Amino acid sequence: MYSIDRNREARIVEVTMAGFWDLAEMDRFESAMEATVFALRSTRIPWGILADASDMAIQGQDIVARHTALFAKHADVWAGRVAMVTPSALMKLQTGRVVAGDGMSFFGDVATARAWLISQN
């Protein structure tokens, strides 16, 4: 399960992910993210991403690989502003492999992650 919401005023895309994903769920997520990225590119302003994985299970390698490819493909859109909310050290390690890079920070809660992204504007 996932949700994708855009906050134009704060220039943040908030992605909430939950559960253990199968390939069909990943297909739906990729399609939704591609549509979101297409819309963001048309704004010509830098965006940050808040990815909340608080309720997400550790994923299989096939899903991890697809998340990695998706984030890498659109790294320019996030303008080096990626806030990850993770529930555990193991999830932090897995998530770090997906979106590792400059401008990425890990947080224990959504409010702190959002505040950090807003302070980066």
N, C-alpha and C positions, 0 to 999 in steps of 0.2 A: 504494500500500500504506500502511496505517496501523495503529496500535494505540492503544487508550485504556485507561489503567489509573488506578484511584483508590487513593490512599494516605490512608486516613481519619485515621491518627495524625498525619500531617504536614499534612492538609487540602490536598492537592495532587492535581490531575488531571494526569497525564502523557500527553501526546499526541505520538506519534512519527509523522512523515509522511515518505514516501520516494517517489521516482520522479516521473514525469510522469503526471498524472491526466487521465482522460477523464470525461465526464459521468456514466457509470455508477459510477465510483469515487467521485465527489463525492456522488452520491445515497446510496451506502452510508455514507459518512462522515457526511453530514448526519443520517441516520437514527440512527446510533450515537451521535452527539453529542446529539441530541434526547433519546434514552433516558437518557444519562448526566446531562444537565442536569435532567431530570425527577426522577431519583433524588437529585441533589444538593439540589434545592430542598426536598425532604422532610426533609433533615437540619437545616435552619434554622441552619446555621453558615456563615461565610464560607469560600470556597475560593480557592486560587490555581491558576493553570494554567501548566504548563511545556510549551511547544510546541517540540518538537525537529524542526527542518526541515533538519538537517545533511545528510541524504541525499535531499532533495527538489529536483527540478529547478525552474527558473523555469517558472511556470505560464502558461497562456493567460489572456486577460482574462476569459473567461466563468467560469473556475474561481476566479480572484482575486475577482471580484464576488460569487460565492456564499460564499466564505470570509468576505469583509467583512461581508456581510449576517448570516451565522451568528454571528460574534463580536459584532456590534452588538446583535443580538437578545437575547443573553444576557450582556451586559456586567455586569449587576448581580450575577450569580452569581460572577464572578471577583473581586469585592470590590477592584478596583483593583490586583490582584496578578497580573501577566502577565509571565512570563519566556520570552523567545524565544531559541532557540539556532539561529544561522544560520551557514552556511559561508562566505559571501562578502558583500562590500559590496552587490552587486546584489540578492542575496536579502534583505539587511537593508532595503534601500529598498522592495522589493516587500512584504515582511512588515510594514514600518512603516505602509504604506497600509492594510493589512488590520486591524490592531489598534491603531492609533495612539491614544494617550490617556495620561492620568495613570496612574501605577502600572505602566507597561510598561518593561521593561529588556531589553537585548540582551546575550547572552553567547556566548562561543566554545565552551563545553563544558557538558554536562549537569550535572556535579557542582557547578560554580560557580552555575549557574542554580538548582539545587535548594537549595543552601545559602542563597542570597539569599531565596528564597521562604520557607524555614523561619524565617529571621531576621525576616521580616515578620509572623509569627504573634503 
